[in-house]
Amino acid sequence: MLLIGLMVGANTLMGREESDTSFVEGQPLSSNWRPYSVVAPIDTGINVYHDHFRTNETYPDWLLDGLGVTKTCTPTFNGTWEERFDADKETCWDTITTSDIVYFKGTKIIGTSPDGNTDVHILDDPSDGHGTAVTGAVLDANPDAVIFFVEGFSTAAVLAAGNQPLVDIVTTSFGAIGSLPVPGIETGTYQTVVVNNKIHTGAADNTPSPAVQDATAGPPWSIGIAGYAEEGDDQKETMSGSYPDIAADWTQMLPNHDDVDGYHETSGTSFATPRTAGILSFVLEHLREEAGDHGSGASSEDRNGSLVHGVWPDSNPNAGAEVEITNAVIRDALNLSAWYPSFTTWDPSAGTMPISPVAPCTQVGWGVVNMSNIPPMIKHLNGTESIPDRPGDVVLCMQINQEAREAYWGVYPSEEQPLRVLQTATRDD
C-alpha cells in the first residue's frame, strides 16, 4: 500500500504527525533516536524495492523535515519487481516531480531527482543499475547510514545534496572517461566541502590515467579514490587511477537494480568510492555516539562547521572537553590510517599493475583503505590512541600531489557543460 504526503507547511507532511522536537536549522536540540549520519550518492537512480535497502526503522519526523521531504511513499514489498512497480506507479512514481524530495518508508532511502530528463524520477534506469550498486556499497560499509539519494550528474544535482544542512558526505562515481581535463562538477563539490564543511568522495578513472586533472577525483578539496583488488581477489594490486588520495576495494558483490533480492559481482572505482564514503559514515556515527552528538552535517549554525560536535564522556581521556571534529580532521585521520600492501602478493600472470615498493604514493596515494581502517581512525579521533605520522617520503610525495592539484584547480576555468560522458564500472555479471 502506498501513502503519499504533500507538504502543507514548513515542517508538516500529510500523513505524518508534526514532531515535538525543537530544531536549530533542522538539527534536534535533543533526541531519543540513535546517532546517525547522512550519505548522499549522486548517480543514475536507485532500486527502492531491493531487500538491501529495507529497514524496520521509521525515520523520525524531525529528520524528514530537516531533509526537506515533500512526499512519503510506502513501497509495495510483495511480488516481483515488476509487480511492485506496477502497484505503485499511479500513486507514487507518476506523481513525483523534479522539486520533490521523497521518503520511501520501510527503506533507508530519501530520494530526489532535480535534473529531470528521466522517465521515472529517482528509480534506477532499467538498462543501468549503477546507482543501485553505488548505494549498496555505502550500506555494506555502514548499514545504519541514512541515504539521501540524488538522481543526476550535474552541478545542480551535487548541490541538491551539498547544500542540504543534514548531509555529511557526498559521493560521486562519474566523470570524463580517461580523466580528460574537461569541466565537471567541481564548482558543486567546492561548495559542498569548502563552503559547507562536508566531505566529498570522488571516483578516479578506471584506467591508470592521473587523477589530478579529473573533475571528480582531482580537486584538492575532494578525496580522490582509485581501485585496489583485495578480499575475494587472488592478487593484490592497483587497478586504476594513478596518484589519487587513496585506493579502496575494487570488486564487490552489490544489489541488482531490476529485482528484489539478487546480487552481482561488479568492479570499478565507482564502487570503491562509495565504500569509502560508508567507512567515513561509520566513523562519524561512532564518534557522535561517544560525544553525545545527535545531529548531522556541519553547515548549520549550531555545529560551528564541525561534523562531530559534542562533549567527550567520562570514559574518554579528555572527559568533559568539547568535541569539534571537522572534515579536514577526518580526512587527515583517513590519510594517516591508509597503508601500502606488500609487493610480494602480486600475481604476474594477472595482467595488472603491482603496488610498487618505490614511491607507491604515485599509484595509490596515501595507501589502501578498507574496513580495517575504522578502529584506528576512531581511536585517533577520540584521542585514545594516536596513529603514528607517515614516513617523510610519503608526506613529501602527497604534498607534491596536493600542491599540483591546488595549482591546477586554482586556475581552471570551471563551467557547467551540457553533456558529459559518464564513467561507469566494468561488470563481471
C-alpha positions as CSV (number, residue, x, y, z in Angstrom):
1,M,0.0,0.0,0.0
2,L,1.2,3.5,-0.9
3,L,1.0,6.6,1.3
4,I,1.8,10.0,-0.2
5,G,2.3,13.1,2.0
6,L,2.2,16.5,0.5
7,M,3.9,19.5,2.2
8,V,1.3,21.8,3.6
9,G,3.6,23.8,5.9
10,A,7.3,24.3,6.6
11,N,7.5,21.3,8.8
12,T,4.3,19.4,8.3
13,L,3.6,16.5,6.0
14,M,0.2,15.0,5.3
15,G,0.0,11.5,6.9
16,R,2.8,12.4,9.4
17,E,2.4,13.9,12.8
18,E,4.3,17.0,13.4
19,S,7.4,16.4,15.6
20,D,7.5,17.8,19.1
21,T,11.3,18.1,18.9
22,S,12.8,21.6,18.8
23,F,15.2,22.4,15.9
24,V,18.0,24.7,15.0
25,E,18.1,24.7,11.2
26,G,16.8,21.1,11.1
27,Q,19.0,19.8,14.0
28,P,17.2,18.4,17.0
29,L,18.2,20.1,20.3
30,S,17.7,16.7,21.9
31,S,16.7,13.3,20.6
32,N,16.0,9.8,21.8
33,W,16.8,8.5,18.3
34,R,20.1,6.9,17.6
35,P,23.2,8.8,16.4
36,Y,23.2,8.8,12.6
37,S,24.9,10.1,9.5
38,V,23.6,11.1,6.1
39,V,25.4,10.0,2.9
40,A,24.3,11.4,-0.5
41,P,25.2,9.3,-3.5
42,I,24.7,11.2,-6.8
43,D,24.0,8.7,-9.6
44,T,21.6,7.1,-12.1
45,G,18.8,6.2,-9.7
46,I,18.1,3.6,-7.1
47,N,16.0,0.4,-6.8
48,V,14.0,1.1,-3.7
49,Y,12.4,-2.4,-3.9
50,H,15.6,-4.3,-3.2
51,D,15.9,-6.0,0.2
52,H,19.4,-4.5,0.6
53,F,17.7,-1.1,1.4
54,R,14.9,-2.4,3.6
55,T,14.7,-1.4,7.3
56,N,12.3,-1.8,10.2
57,E,13.1,1.7,11.3
58,T,10.8,4.6,10.6
59,Y,12.8,7.8,10.3
60,P,11.6,10.4,12.8
61,D,9.6,13.4,11.6
62,W,12.3,15.9,12.6
63,L,14.8,14.1,10.4
64,L,12.5,14.1,7.4
65,D,11.6,17.7,8.0
66,G,15.3,18.6,8.2
67,L,16.0,16.9,4.9
68,G,13.1,18.8,3.2
69,V,11.0,15.8,2.5
70,T,7.8,16.7,0.5
71,K,6.3,13.3,-0.1
72,T,6.2,10.0,1.7
73,C,5.7,6.8,-0.4
74,T,5.3,3.4,1.2
75,P,6.5,1.0,-1.5
76,T,4.8,-2.4,-2.1
77,F,7.0,-5.1,-0.8
78,N,5.2,-8.2,-2.1
79,G,5.6,-9.7,-5.5
80,T,8.2,-9.4,-8.2
81,W,10.0,-6.1,-9.0
82,E,7.6,-5.5,-12.0
83,E,4.5,-6.3,-9.8
84,R,5.7,-3.9,-7.1
85,F,6.4,-1.1,-9.6
86,D,3.0,-1.6,-11.3
87,A,1.2,-1.5,-8.0
88,D,2.9,1.8,-7.0
89,K,3.1,3.5,-10.4
90,E,-0.1,5.6,-10.3
91,T,0.0,6.6,-6.7
92,C,3.7,7.2,-6.3
93,W,6.0,7.2,-9.3
94,D,3.7,9.1,-11.6
95,T,3.3,11.9,-9.0
96,I,6.9,12.7,-8.3
97,T,8.3,15.9,-9.8
98,T,11.8,17.4,-10.0
99,S,11.1,19.5,-7.0
100,D,10.1,16.6,-4.7
101,I,12.2,15.0,-2.0
102,V,10.6,11.6,-1.3
103,Y,10.9,9.4,1.7
104,F,10.4,5.7,0.9
105,K,9.0,4.4,4.1
106,G,10.3,1.0,5.1
107,T,13.6,1.7,3.4
108,K,16.8,3.6,4.2
109,I,16.2,5.9,1.2
110,I,15.2,9.5,0.8
111,G,15.5,10.5,-2.9
112,T,15.2,13.4,-5.2
113,S,15.7,13.9,-9.0
114,P,16.5,17.6,-9.6
115,D,17.9,17.1,-13.1
116,G,14.7,15.6,-14.6
117,N,15.2,14.2,-18.1
118,T,14.1,10.7,-16.8
119,D,11.1,8.5,-17.4
120,V,10.7,7.7,-13.7
121,H,12.1,10.1,-11.1
122,I,14.5,8.5,-8.6
123,L,14.1,4.9,-9.7
124,D,17.1,3.4,-11.3
125,D,17.4,3.2,-15.1
126,P,16.0,-0.1,-16.4
127,S,19.1,-0.5,-18.6
128,D,21.7,0.6,-16.0
129,G,21.8,-0.3,-12.3
130,H,24.9,1.9,-11.5
131,G,23.2,4.0,-8.8
132,T,21.7,1.0,-7.0
133,A,25.1,-0.7,-6.8
134,V,26.8,2.5,-5.7
135,T,24.3,2.9,-2.8
136,G,24.7,-0.7,-1.9
137,A,28.4,-0.2,-1.5
138,V,27.7,2.7,1.0
139,L,25.5,0.5,3.1
140,D,27.8,-2.5,3.0
141,A,30.3,-0.4,4.9
142,N,27.7,1.3,7.2
143,P,24.3,-0.4,7.3
144,D,22.9,2.3,9.5
145,A,23.6,5.2,7.2
146,V,20.7,7.4,6.2
147,I,20.7,7.6,2.3
148,F,19.9,11.0,0.7
149,F,19.9,9.8,-2.9
150,V,20.1,12.3,-5.8
151,E,19.5,11.2,-9.3
152,G,21.6,13.2,-11.7
153,F,25.0,14.1,-12.9
154,S,25.1,17.9,-12.9
155,T,26.4,20.6,-10.6
156,A,22.8,21.2,-9.6
157,A,22.5,17.5,-8.5
158,V,25.6,17.8,-6.4
159,L,24.3,21.0,-4.8
160,A,21.0,19.4,-4.0
161,A,22.9,17.3,-1.5
162,G,25.8,19.7,-0.8
163,N,23.5,22.5,0.3
164,Q,21.4,20.2,2.4
165,P,22.4,21.0,6.1
166,L,22.0,17.5,7.4
167,V,24.1,15.7,4.7
168,D,27.6,14.7,5.9
169,I,29.1,13.0,2.8
170,V,28.5,13.5,-0.9
171,T,29.8,10.7,-3.1
172,T,30.1,10.7,-6.9
173,S,31.2,8.0,-9.2
174,F,31.1,9.5,-12.7
175,G,33.2,11.8,-14.8
176,A,35.0,12.1,-18.2
177,I,36.4,8.8,-19.5
178,G,40.2,8.7,-19.2
179,S,40.1,11.7,-16.8
180,L,40.1,14.1,-19.7
181,P,40.6,17.6,-18.5
182,V,37.1,18.9,-19.1
183,P,34.9,20.9,-16.7
184,G,32.7,18.8,-14.5
185,I,31.1,19.1,-11.1
186,E,34.0,20.8,-9.3
187,T,32.0,24.0,-8.5
188,G,29.4,21.9,-6.8
189,T,31.9,19.9,-4.8
190,Y,33.8,23.1,-3.8
191,Q,30.6,24.5,-2.3
192,T,30.0,21.1,-0.6
193,V,33.4,20.9,1.1
194,V,34.9,24.3,1.3
195,V,31.8,26.4,2.0
196,N,29.5,23.8,3.7
197,N,32.2,21.8,5.5
198,K,31.1,18.4,4.3
199,I,33.1,15.5,2.8
200,H,33.2,14.7,-0.9
201,T,34.5,11.3,-2.1
202,G,35.1,11.2,-5.9
203,A,36.0,8.3,-8.2
204,A,39.2,8.3,-10.2
205,D,39.0,6.8,-13.7
206,N,39.0,3.1,-14.2
207,T,42.3,3.4,-16.2
208,P,45.7,4.3,-14.8
209,S,45.3,7.9,-16.0
210,P,46.4,10.6,-13.5
211,A,43.7,11.7,-11.1
212,V,45.0,15.2,-10.7
213,Q,43.1,16.7,-13.6
214,D,40.0,14.6,-13.1
215,A,37.0,16.9,-12.3
216,T,35.5,14.3,-9.9
217,A,38.6,13.0,-8.1
218,G,41.2,15.7,-8.8
219,P,40.2,18.9,-7.0
220,P,42.2,19.4,-3.8
221,W,39.1,19.6,-1.6
222,S,37.8,16.2,-2.8
223,I,39.0,12.8,-1.6
224,G,40.0,11.1,-4.9
225,I,39.7,7.3,-4.8
226,A,41.3,4.7,-7.0
227,G,40.7,0.9,-7.0
228,Y,42.7,-1.9,-5.4
229,A,42.0,-5.6,-5.8
230,E,41.6,-7.4,-2.5
231,E,39.3,-9.6,-0.4
232,G,37.9,-12.2,-2.8
233,D,40.6,-11.4,-5.5
234,D,43.6,-13.7,-5.5
235,Q,46.1,-10.9,-6.4
236,K,46.5,-7.6,-4.6
237,E,47.4,-4.8,-6.9
238,T,46.4,-1.3,-8.1
239,M,43.7,-1.4,-10.7
240,S,43.1,2.2,-11.7
241,G,43.6,5.9,-11.5
242,S,47.2,6.9,-10.6
243,Y,48.2,9.5,-7.9
244,P,44.8,9.7,-6.1
245,D,44.3,10.3,-2.4
246,I,43.6,6.7,-1.5
247,A,42.7,3.3,-3.1
248,A,39.8,1.1,-1.9
249,D,38.0,-2.1,-2.7
250,W,37.8,-2.7,-6.4
251,T,35.5,-5.7,-6.6
252,Q,32.3,-6.1,-4.6
253,M,29.0,-8.1,-4.5
254,L,26.3,-5.5,-4.9
255,P,22.5,-5.4,-5.3
256,N,20.7,-5.7,-8.7
257,H,18.6,-2.8,-10.0
258,D,15.9,-4.9,-11.6
259,D,14.9,-7.5,-9.0
260,V,14.2,-7.5,-5.3
261,D,16.9,-9.8,-3.8
262,G,19.6,-10.5,-6.4
263,Y,23.3,-9.5,-6.4
264,H,26.1,-9.4,-8.9
265,E,29.8,-9.1,-8.7
266,T,31.0,-5.8,-10.1
267,S,34.2,-3.8,-10.2
268,G,35.5,-0.3,-10.5
269,T,36.3,2.9,-8.8
270,S,32.6,3.6,-9.0
271,F,32.2,1.2,-6.0
272,A,35.5,1.7,-4.2
273,T,34.4,5.4,-3.8
274,P,31.0,4.9,-2.1
275,R,32.5,2.1,0.0
276,T,34.9,4.7,1.4
277,A,32.0,7.1,2.0
278,G,30.3,4.4,4.0
279,I,33.5,3.8,6.0
280,L,33.7,7.5,6.9
281,S,30.0,7.5,7.7
282,F,30.6,4.6,10.1
283,V,33.4,6.5,11.8
284,L,31.2,9.7,12.2
285,E,28.3,7.7,13.7
286,H,30.6,6.1,16.3
287,L,32.2,9.4,17.3
288,R,28.8,11.1,17.5
289,E,27.5,8.3,19.8
290,E,30.5,8.7,22.0
291,A,30.3,12.5,22.1
292,G,26.5,12.6,22.6
293,D,26.1,14.3,19.2
294,H,22.5,13.8,17.9
295,G,22.9,16.0,14.8
296,S,24.5,15.7,11.4
297,G,26.1,17.8,8.8
298,A,28.4,20.7,9.6
299,S,26.8,23.7,7.8
300,S,24.1,24.7,10.3
301,E,24.8,27.5,12.8
302,D,24.8,25.3,15.9
303,R,27.5,23.0,14.6
304,N,30.2,25.6,14.1
305,G,31.5,23.9,10.9
306,S,32.1,20.6,12.7
307,L,30.9,17.1,11.6
308,V,31.1,15.9,15.2
309,H,30.0,18.4,17.8
310,G,29.6,17.3,21.4
311,V,31.4,16.6,24.7
312,W,33.6,13.6,25.5
313,P,32.2,11.3,28.1
314,D,33.8,10.3,31.4
315,S,35.2,7.2,29.8
316,N,37.3,9.3,27.4
317,P,40.8,10.6,28.4
318,N,39.6,14.1,27.6
319,A,36.4,13.8,29.6
320,G,34.3,16.9,29.6
321,A,36.2,18.5,26.7
322,E,34.2,20.0,23.9
323,V,34.4,18.0,20.7
324,E,34.7,19.7,17.3
325,I,35.9,17.4,14.6
326,T,35.9,19.0,11.1
327,N,36.1,17.5,7.6
328,A,39.8,18.3,7.5
329,V,40.5,16.4,10.7
330,I,38.5,13.4,9.4
331,R,40.5,13.5,6.1
332,D,43.8,13.7,8.0
333,A,42.9,10.6,10.0
334,L,41.9,8.7,6.8
335,N,45.3,9.6,5.3
336,L,47.2,8.5,8.4
337,S,45.3,5.2,8.6
338,A,46.0,4.2,5.0
339,W,48.6,1.5,4.3
340,Y,50.7,0.1,1.5
341,P,50.3,-3.6,0.6
342,S,53.3,-5.8,0.1
343,F,54.7,-6.2,-3.5
344,T,55.1,-9.9,-2.8
345,T,51.3,-10.6,-3.1
346,W,51.2,-9.6,-6.8
347,D,50.4,-12.3,-9.4
348,P,52.5,-11.6,-12.5
349,S,50.1,-13.6,-14.6
350,A,47.1,-11.4,-13.7
351,G,47.8,-8.7,-16.3
352,T,47.6,-5.9,-13.8
353,M,50.0,-3.5,-12.1
354,P,51.5,-4.4,-8.8
355,I,52.0,-1.9,-5.9
356,S,55.5,-0.6,-6.4
357,P,57.9,-0.8,-3.5
358,V,59.3,2.5,-4.8
359,A,57.1,5.6,-4.4
360,P,53.8,3.7,-4.1
361,C,52.1,7.0,-3.4
362,T,52.2,7.7,-7.1
363,Q,49.9,4.7,-7.6
364,V,47.6,4.7,-4.6
365,G,48.2,8.0,-2.8
366,W,48.3,7.7,0.9
367,G,47.5,4.0,0.5
368,V,44.7,1.4,0.8
369,V,41.6,1.9,2.9
370,N,39.2,-0.8,3.9
371,M,37.1,-1.8,6.9
372,S,40.3,-2.5,8.9
373,N,40.9,1.3,9.0
374,I,37.9,2.0,11.1
375,P,39.2,1.1,14.6
376,P,42.5,3.1,14.3
377,M,40.6,6.1,12.9
378,I,38.1,6.1,15.7
379,K,40.9,5.8,18.4
380,H,42.9,8.5,16.7
381,L,40.0,10.9,16.5
382,N,38.7,10.3,20.1
383,G,42.2,10.7,21.5
384,T,42.6,7.2,22.9
385,E,45.4,6.1,20.6
386,S,47.1,8.3,18.0
387,I,48.1,6.9,14.6
388,P,51.8,7.5,14.0
389,D,52.9,10.0,11.4
390,R,53.5,8.7,7.9
391,P,57.1,8.5,6.8
392,G,58.7,11.7,5.4
393,D,58.9,10.5,1.8
394,V,55.2,9.7,1.8
395,V,54.3,13.1,3.2
396,L,56.5,14.8,0.7
397,C,55.0,12.8,-2.2
398,M,51.5,13.7,-1.2
399,Q,52.4,17.3,-0.5
400,I,53.5,17.5,-4.1
401,N,50.3,15.9,-5.2
402,Q,48.2,18.4,-3.2
403,E,50.2,21.3,-4.5
404,A,49.8,20.2,-8.1
405,R,46.0,19.9,-7.6
406,E,45.8,23.3,-5.9
407,A,47.8,24.9,-8.8
408,Y,45.7,23.2,-11.5
409,W,42.3,23.8,-10.0
410,G,43.2,27.2,-8.8
411,V,43.3,28.5,-12.4
412,Y,41.0,26.0,-14.1
413,P,38.1,27.7,-16.0
414,S,35.3,25.7,-14.4
415,E,31.9,26.0,-16.0
416,E,28.9,23.7,-16.4
417,Q,28.8,21.7,-19.6
418,P,25.5,20.4,-21.0
419,L,26.8,17.0,-22.0
420,R,29.5,14.8,-20.4
421,V,30.5,11.2,-20.9
422,L,29.9,9.1,-17.8
423,Q,32.4,6.9,-16.2
424,T,30.8,3.6,-15.1
425,A,32.1,0.3,-13.9
426,T,33.1,-2.7,-15.9
427,R,30.8,-5.6,-14.7
428,D,31.5,-9.2,-14.5
429,D,27.9,-10.3,-14.5
